[in-house]
């Protein structure tokens, strides 16, 4: 929330400098009256969503990684016969679209199961 609040403040500063200031009519949301941390936080909680594909909900990791749900062979720990083969096993968000890495994971999964 803190980062998004600060991002909102930086965006306002940018929009209030020329040449943008000359062409911007008004701030629509959250509106110019929303200046306190609480008001901006409320707007953020109400309107912000991820712009990225979620990853890491079933993160893959080493055997000693207590947060890792999936092992290096894409098997769910503690569940026989179940693998996860999608972006949810990526421990961290990649710096590009998740499509190609997910396709690479699927290709690797095929070779692991053959």
Secondary structure as the mmCIF struct_conf table of DSSP 4:
data_model
#
loop_
_struct_conf.conf_type_id
_struct_conf.id
_struct_conf.beg_label_comp_id
_struct_conf.beg_label_asym_id
_struct_conf.beg_label_seq_id
_struct_conf.end_label_comp_id
_struct_conf.end_label_asym_id
_struct_conf.end_label_seq_id
HELX_RH_AL_P HELX_RH_AL_P1 UNK A 2 UNK A 15
TURN_TY1_P TURN_TY1_P1 UNK A 16 UNK A 16
BEND BEND1 UNK A 17 UNK A 17
TURN_TY1_P TURN_TY1_P2 UNK A 18 UNK A 19
HELX_RH_AL_P HELX_RH_AL_P2 UNK A 20 UNK A 23
BEND BEND2 UNK A 29 UNK A 30
TURN_TY1_P TURN_TY1_P3 UNK A 32 UNK A 33
BEND BEND3 UNK A 36 UNK A 36
HELX_RH_AL_P HELX_RH_AL_P3 UNK A 37 UNK A 47
BEND BEND4 UNK A 51 UNK A 52
TURN_TY1_P TURN_TY1_P4 UNK A 57 UNK A 58
STRN STRN1 UNK A 60 UNK A 60
TURN_TY1_P TURN_TY1_P5 UNK A 63 UNK A 64
TURN_TY1_P TURN_TY1_P6 UNK A 66 UNK A 67
STRN STRN2 UNK A 70 UNK A 70
TURN_TY1_P TURN_TY1_P7 UNK A 72 UNK A 73
BEND BEND5 UNK A 74 UNK A 74
STRN STRN3 UNK A 75 UNK A 76
TURN_TY1_P TURN_TY1_P8 UNK A 77 UNK A 78
TURN_TY1_P TURN_TY1_P9 UNK A 80 UNK A 81
STRN STRN4 UNK A 83 UNK A 83
BEND BEND6 UNK A 86 UNK A 86
HELX_RH_3T_P HELX_RH_3T_P1 UNK A 87 UNK A 89
BEND BEND7 UNK A 91 UNK A 92
BEND BEND8 UNK A 95 UNK A 96
HELX_RH_AL_P HELX_RH_AL_P4 UNK A 98 UNK A 113
#
